[in-house]
Amino acid sequence: MAAASGDADVPRRLLQRLDELGAVLERRGDALALLGLGSVGVDLDRLDEHSDLDFFVIVDDGSKQRYLDSIDWLEELHPIEFDFLNTVDGRKVLFADDLFAEYAVFTLDELRAASYPLGRVVWQRDDAPAGLERSSRLPSPSPQEDAAWQVNEALTNLYIGLKRDLRGERLSAMRFIQVHAVDRLLTFLYLTEPEDQPQQDAFVVERGAERRFGSDVLPLTSLAPGYDANRDAALALLEWLEERADVDGALAAEIRRLCGARSSA
């Protein structure tokens, strides 16, 4: 692999690569627009040496499969060392200069039917409709947008996880306790903390958690200590919830009982 430029140069190279891609798409004629997402989208202040390229390519009807089957349009930018089709709509690629990209290809109708975070129009054809950067699909009301729901879901995650830990299914237990329940704690914070620090990624709740909350609010070393410490994690999560929310006493008592039970494995 060719040596990449210095780390501090990565943000400039990422944005340049995206602009160059817009020029390639314009020459092809069957592309309608290019949207940058995440740190190469509207969140340019997050762009750093660890960022990558996240983007959507919107194409004419009948052109999508050509963009998925071949990466020749990307190879016009720079040689590619690795790529694979990771969804029905897109690929992941690693350029030879260490820039990594994850992208999806949509027709206009598919984009209009999709739900996605606010993007940035990098390039669009003259006949492209306005507003492509913003999803027109409004999410349905959900009980999950409620702090009490998050608390109760976290408690049941702990309960199920401890049952699996006692059965000897420690990996599944770890995921319920230290992944699913922690996700619910994060969402609880996003719902109850002031709005001056919005959630970094509406679709990935853990993004930026350390930066936003800090270890005093979110002691992750205690909440997610690892595979060998499911019961310690469950107790830490329970106590965290009890300090901040109305926790059902009966379920809390059962969680504590399970933490002290003898494993049958």
N, C-alpha and C positions, 0 to 999 in steps of 0.2 A: 504494500500500500504506500502510495506517495505521501511524503511528509506534508502535513497541513501547515497552514500559516499559524502564527502565534495565536494562543487562545483568545487574546483580546481582539483579534481580527475576525472572529467567527460571526458576531452580529452583522458586521458590514458585508461579509461574504454571503450570509444567508439572504439578506435583503437584495443584494445584487443578483443572486441566483434566481430569486423569485421574479425580479424585474426582467431578467433575461428570458425566463420562461414565458412571461407575457408576450415578449416579442416573437418567440417561436410560435406560440399559439395564434398570434395575429397573422403570421405568414401562412399557416396551414389552412385557414379559411373556414374550417368546420367547427371551430371553438367559439363559444359565445362569451365566456367570461372566466376570470381567474380570481378566486377569493383566498386571501390569506387568513389563517385562523390562529388563535392563541397568541403566542409571543411574536409571531410575524403577522398578526392581524391587528386588532385594535389595542392589544396590550403590549405595545412596543417597549414600554418601560420595564417589562420583565425579560427582555431579550438579553442573553448573556452567552458565555462560552459553552454552556451546556444545552443550549436551545437547539431545536431542529426545525425542519420545514413541515408545517401542517397546512394543507391547502385543498380546496375543491376546484375541479375543472368542470365547467358547464359546457356541454357540447350539443350540437344539433341532433335531432332525432336520426337514428341510424348510424351515428358515429361512435357511440359509447364503446362498443365491443372492440373496435380497432384500438382505442386508447388503452383498453385493459389487456388486450392480447399482445401488444407490442410496446416496448419502452423506447422506440427509436426517437420519439419526440423529446424524451428526457436526455437521451444520449447526445442530442445536439448541444446540450449544455455542458456536459462533462462526462467522461467515462464512468461507468457504473460497475461496481465490484460484486454487488449482491442485490437480489430483488426476489420478492415472492408475492403472489396474490393472496392477501390476508383476509379479504372480505369479498363478497360478490360485487362490490362497487369500487374496490381500490387495492393498492399495493403499498408495500414498504420497500424502500431502496436505500442503499448505501453507496454514495458517490466515492470515487477513488481518492478524493481529497478530504475524506472523513465527514462530509456533510451528510446527515441522515434526513430522509423525507418520508412522510406518511401522507397519503392522499386518497381522495375518492373522486370518481368521475360520475356526473349526473347529467341527465337531460333536464331541460327546464321544468317539465312536468314533475319529474322525480324530486327536484330541488324544492318545488313548491309544496310537495307533500311531506317533506322532511322537517324534523325539528332539530335546530342546530344553534350554537351560540353565535352572537354577533360577530361578523367577519369584516374584512377590509377588502374593498375592490382594488385589486392590483392592476387589472386590465379588464376592459370589456369592449365588445364590438359596438359599433355605432348604433346598431339596431337592438341592443340588449335592453330589456326593460329596466326601469329604475327599481331600486330597493332590493336587489339580489342579496345584499350583505345581511339582510335581516330576515329571519324565518317568519313566514306568514302563518305558520301552524301554531295556534295557541294551545298550550297544554290544558288538559281537562282538570278541573278541581280535584285535589287528592287529599285524603286524610293524613297523608305523610307530611303535609305542610302545617303541622301542629306539634308543638313542643311535647305535649302529653303523649301523643302517639309515639314519638321518638323514644321517650323514656320507657314506655311499656314494651315497645319492640326490643329495646336493648335488654330489659329484664328477662324477656322470654328467650332472647339469644343466649344469655348467661345460663338460664335454666336448662335449655336443650344442650348447650355445650358441655355443661357439667355432667349431664346424664351420659353423653358420649364419652367423656373422659373416664367416667367410672366403668364404662363398657370396654375401655381400652382403645377406643377410636380417638386417639390423641390429636391426630392431624385435623380431623373434622372438628374436634372440640376447639382446637386452637383457632380455626377459622371462625367459628361461631362467636367465641369469646373475644379474641384479639383482633378480628377483622370486622365481622358484621356488627358486633356491639359497639366497637370503637367508631365505626361509620355513623352509627346512630348518635353517639355522643357529639361527634363533629357537627352533624346536622342540627342537633339540639343547640349547640353554640351558635351556629349560623342563624338560627331562628330567634335566639334570645339576646345575642350580643348587639351592640349598636351597629348601625348600617354604614359607618364611616370606612369600614374595611370589607367590601363586598367579597363574596365567594369567588375565588380565582377561576374556577372552572365549574360551570353549572352541572356538568355531567360526571365530574370526578371529584368527590367530596374531600378527599385527603390532600388535594393539591394546595400547597402553600400553608398548611395547617401550622407548622412550626413557626413560620414567620408571623402569622397573624396572631396566634394566641400565646406563644411562649410556654416554657416549661412550668411556670407557676400556675397557669390556668389549665394546661393540658400536659400532665406529667407522663409522657409516653413511655418512658423507661419503666414505669410501674404498670401502666395500662396495657402495654404490649411487650412483656419481658421475654417471650419466646416459647418454643415448643414444650419445654420441660417445666413450665410454670403456669399452666392453665388455671389452677385454683387460686394462686396468688393474684393473677390478673383479674379473675372474677371478683374477688374480694375488693381489690382496688377500684374496679369499675363500679361496683355496688356502692362503696363508700363515696365515690365521686358523685354519683347520682343523688345519694341521700343528702349531700351537702347543698345541692342546687335545685332539687325538684321534689315534688310530692311522690314518694315511692310507696307502693303498696306493701304494707307490713307483712302480710301473710306470704307473699312471694319472696320478699327479702329474707324472711326467716327460713324459707325452704332453700333458697340459694346458699345461705350460710350452713344449713344442715348438709347439703350436698358437698360443700367444700370440705367438710369434716368426715364425710363417709369413706369407708374403706373400698378401694377399687376391687372389682371382681376379676380384673385382667391378670 
